[in-house]
Every structure is written in structure tokens, then in C-alpha cells.
Amino acid sequence: MVGGLSKRGHVPVVLARARGVDLLTGTGLAEALEGVEAVIDVSNIVTTGRRASVGFFETATTNLLARARDAGVRHHVVLSIVGVDRVRFGYYEGKLRQERLALDGAVPATVLRATQFHEFAGQLLDRVPGPVAFLPRQLIRPVAAAEVAAELVTTALAEPRGLADELAGPEKHQLVDLARKVSARHGRRRPIIGVRLPGEGGRAMATGGLLPGTGARYGTQTFDEWLADERLGGVRA
């Protein structure tokens, strides 16, 4: 995104702890937002718990919106997840709270819901310890992170429009199949088993609750194309 903004003649400002900005405490936010026209919020927390997710997104979004309003920011853009309003899952509860705060806030906002990135399967594998990897059964349409980043830039430079059309990848896959492809691409032989998470949320994930609805737009890069690119999903040195 930073590169995309620069190529279009804009000066990006990165809000990160490494730059002295903390969304949870508000430290450095007011100074960083001086003169900023639009904010693209891709903040995140790695958790599956509802309390941690809601707490993080509520605090971070509230602080960001308050400082953005004071700074005169004209457009607040949020990256969210396709299906976040249909699948009952702890992490998604936090994202849904983030959406509502943004759409009801004092800064005009746009929420872009995207499907899981191509990197998602590998990231899950890295988080699962042990000789066998048990991953949730999820029917998804993975999308290229670069295509989502480009859409976020275009969205930020346009007028606020509330809930935007969803953005998804070109093909449907079961998550466990993608994880096996990633594992094979990296020369690993770890068994990978798909399991359905319990309850209503697990059922929705496995049967299409994370797929886009009518009116969605689709990216072009397939998962296999991404995986074959050594700069992205392929074997790393």
C-alpha cells in the first residue's frame, strides 16, 4: 500500500509502534495524523478469542477515529473480512465491532470486506505445533494481498461509501487443500488434517459462510500462480 500511494503522488504516513505510534494507548496518534486526508486501517491482533478481539478493535478504532476527527481526516477506510457478519467466531466479533464503530463514527468511512489472503494457509500451519497439523475446514476464495492493497488505495482516494462491494479471489478452495499444497511446495511431509470447528460458526465456515455474496468483485491471481512465485509463496532461501 505504501508503494502504491507513493506511485500515485501521495505521501504515506505509517502508523506503527516502530514509528512511535500506539493505537491502543493513543500515543503519537495526534502528531502522526496532522495534515492526513485519509486513513487506511489494517490493524490486527492474532487471537481466536472474542474478548481479546473485541477489546483490541474497540480500543484501537475508538482512539484512531477520535484523533482522525480532531485532525480533520476526510475518509476512514477499514479492511474487514467477507462473512464476518454471518459466521459466529470470536475473532470476527471484534472485526464486526470495528466495522460498526467506523460506520457510525464522526469520520466518513468505507469498509472493504475481503476474503482470506493466499498467505493464510501457510500462516495457520506455522501456528499449529506438533507432528500433525489439524486445521479448520473452511471453504474460501483466497485473494492476492497485492490486489487487496491496490483496492484499498483506490478506495481511500475516492469518496466514502459505507459498506463497499466485497473483494474475493478467483477460485473456491478448501483451506486444508491449500495447506497441503504449501507444505509440499516447501518440501515438508507433515500430515495435515481438516476438522470442522464445533458449533454454528464451524458449520458456517465449512459450508460457505466465508464466501462472497451477490455483487462481489473478483481478483485475478490464482492460488497456484501465487504459490509458484518464489518471491511470494514459493521456497524461500
C-alpha positions in Angstrom: 0.0 0.0 0.0 2.8 2.4 0.9 4.4 1.9 -2.5 1.0 2.2 -4.3 0.3 5.6 -2.6 3.7 6.9 -3.4 3.4 5.9 -7.1 0.2 7.9 -7.3 1.8 11.0 -5.9 0.8 10.8 -2.3 2.9 10.9 0.9 2.1 7.9 3.1 2.4 8.1 6.8 2.9 4.7 8.6 1.2 4.4 12.0 3.2 1.8 13.9 4.8 1.3 17.2 8.2 1.3 15.4 7.3 4.9 14.3 6.3 5.9 17.8 2.5 5.4 17.3 0.4 3.1 19.5 -3.3 2.7 18.6 -4.1 1.1 22.0 -2.8 3.9 24.1 -3.2 6.7 21.6 0.5 7.7 21.9 1.7 9.6 18.9 -1.5 9.5 17.0 -2.4 13.2 17.1 1.0 14.2 15.8 1.1 11.5 13.1 -2.3 12.4 11.7 -1.6 16.1 11.3 -2.4 17.0 7.7 -3.5 13.5 6.8 -6.5 13.3 4.4 -7.4 9.6 4.6 -6.6 6.7 6.9 -6.4 3.0 5.9 -6.9 0.8 8.9 -5.3 -2.6 8.6 -4.5 -3.1 12.3 -4.8 -6.6 13.6 -4.4 -8.9 16.5 -3.6 -12.7 16.4 -6.3 -14.3 18.5 -9.3 -16.5 18.3 -10.9 -15.3 21.5 -13.9 -12.9 21.4 -12.8 -10.9 24.5 -9.3 -10.2 23.2 -10.5 -9.4 19.7 -13.4 -7.1 20.7 -11.2 -5.4 23.3 -8.4 -4.7 20.8 -10.5 -3.5 17.9 -12.8 -1.4 20.1 -9.9 0.4 21.8 -7.8 0.8 18.7 -10.6 2.0 16.5 -12.0 4.4 19.1 -8.6 6.0 19.5 -8.0 6.2 15.8 -11.4 7.7 15.0 -11.2 10.3 17.8 -7.7 11.5 16.6 -8.7 11.4 13.0 -11.8 13.6 13.7 -9.7 16.1 15.5 -7.2 16.2 12.7 -9.8 16.8 10.0 -9.3 13.4 8.2 -11.9 13.2 5.4 -12.0 9.4 4.9 -11.5 6.4 7.2 -11.1 3.1 5.4 -11.3 -0.2 7.2 -10.2 -3.6 5.9 -12.5 -6.3 7.1 -13.4 -9.9 6.2 -16.0 -11.4 4.0 -18.6 -13.3 6.1 -17.8 -11.5 9.3 -21.5 -10.8 9.8 -22.5 -14.4 9.0 -20.0 -16.6 10.9 -20.1 -16.7 14.7 -16.5 -16.7 15.7 -14.6 -14.9 18.4 -12.1 -13.0 16.2 -14.9 -12.0 13.8 -16.8 -10.5 16.7 -14.0 -8.0 17.1 -13.9 -7.2 13.4 -17.6 -6.7 13.3 -17.3 -4.2 16.2 -14.6 -2.4 14.3 -16.9 -2.1 11.3 -19.7 -0.7 13.3 -17.6 1.9 15.1 -16.2 3.1 11.8 -19.5 3.3 10.0 -21.2 5.0 12.9 -18.2 7.3 13.6 -17.7 11.0 13.1 -15.3 10.5 10.2 -16.9 9.4 6.9 -15.9 5.8 6.3 -15.7 2.9 3.9 -15.5 -0.8 4.9 -13.9 -3.1 2.4 -14.5 -6.8 3.2 -12.0 -9.2 1.5 -11.6 -12.9 1.6 -8.5 -14.6 3.1 -5.1 -13.8 1.5 -3.2 -16.5 -0.3 -0.7 -16.4 2.7 -3.5 -17.6 5.1 -3.0 -21.3 4.8 0.8 -21.1 5.5 0.3 -18.7 8.4 -2.1 -21.2 10.0 0.4 -24.0 9.5 3.1 -22.0 11.2 0.9 -21.5 14.3 0.0 -25.2 14.8 2.6 -27.1 16.7 3.2 -30.9 16.7 3.9 -33.6 14.1 0.4 -33.5 12.7 -1.4 -30.2 11.8 -5.1 -30.0 12.4 -6.7 -27.1 10.5 -10.3 -25.9 10.5 -12.4 -26.9 7.5 -13.1 -23.7 5.6 -14.4 -23.1 2.1 -12.8 -19.9 0.9 -11.8 -17.9 -2.2 -8.3 -16.7 -1.4 -7.2 -13.4 -2.9 -3.9 -11.8 -3.6 -2.8 -9.4 -0.9 -1.4 -7.1 -3.6 -4.8 -6.8 -5.2 -6.4 -6.0 -1.9 -3.8 -3.4 -1.2 -4.4 -1.8 -4.6 -8.1 -1.7 -3.9 -7.6 -0.1 -0.5 -5.5 2.7 -2.1 -8.2 3.3 -4.7 -10.9 3.3 -2.1 -9.0 5.8 0.2 -8.6 8.2 -2.7 -12.3 8.1 -3.6 -15.3 9.4 -1.7 -16.5 7.4 1.4 -19.3 5.0 0.5 -20.1 3.0 3.7 -20.0 -0.8 3.1 -18.3 -1.4 -0.2 -18.7 -4.3 -2.6 -16.8 -7.4 -1.3 -13.5 -8.4 -2.9 -12.6 -12.1 -3.3 -10.2 -14.4 -5.2 -11.0 -16.1 -8.5 -11.4 -19.7 -7.2 -13.0 -21.6 -4.4 -10.9 -24.0 -2.3 -10.9 -25.9 0.9 -8.4 -24.4 3.3 -6.8 -27.8 4.1 -6.1 -28.5 0.4 -4.2 -25.2 0.2 -2.3 -26.0 3.3 -1.2 -29.3 1.8 0.0 -27.5 -1.3 2.0 -25.0 0.7 3.6 -27.9 2.7 4.5 -29.8 -0.4 5.9 -26.7 -2.1 8.3 -26.3 0.9 9.3 -30.0 0.8 7.6 -30.9 4.1 5.8 -34.2 4.8 3.8 -33.2 7.8 0.3 -34.8 7.8 -2.5 -32.1 7.6 -6.0 -33.0 8.7 -9.1 -30.9 8.3 -11.5 -30.7 11.2 -14.8 -28.9 11.4 -14.9 -26.5 14.3 -17.7 -27.0 16.7 -21.0 -25.1 16.7 -22.8 -22.8 14.3 -19.6 -20.9 13.4 -17.7 -24.0 12.5 -20.5 -25.3 10.3 -20.8 -21.9 8.5 -17.0 -21.9 7.8 -17.1 -25.3 6.3 -20.1 -24.8 4.1 -19.6 -21.4 2.5 -20.2 -18.8 5.2 -16.9 -17.2 4.2 -17.7 -16.9 0.5 -18.7 -13.6 -1.0 -22.3 -12.7 -1.8 -24.1 -11.2 -4.8 -22.3 -8.1 -6.2 -18.8 -9.1 -5.2 -15.8 -8.3 -7.3 -13.0 -10.8 -8.0 -9.3 -10.7 -8.2 -7.3 -12.4 -11.0 -4.3 -14.1 -9.4 -5.0 -17.8 -8.5 -3.5 -19.5 -5.5 -1.4 -21.8 -7.7 0.1 -18.7 -9.5 0.9 -17.2 -6.2 2.4 -20.4 -4.9 4.6 -20.8 -7.9 6.1 -17.3 -7.5 9.3 -17.7 -5.4 9.0 -14.1 -4.2 5.6 -14.9 -2.6 4.5 -18.4 -1.8 7.4 -20.4 -3.1 10.5 -21.8 -1.4 12.5 -19.2 0.5 16.2 -19.1 0.9 
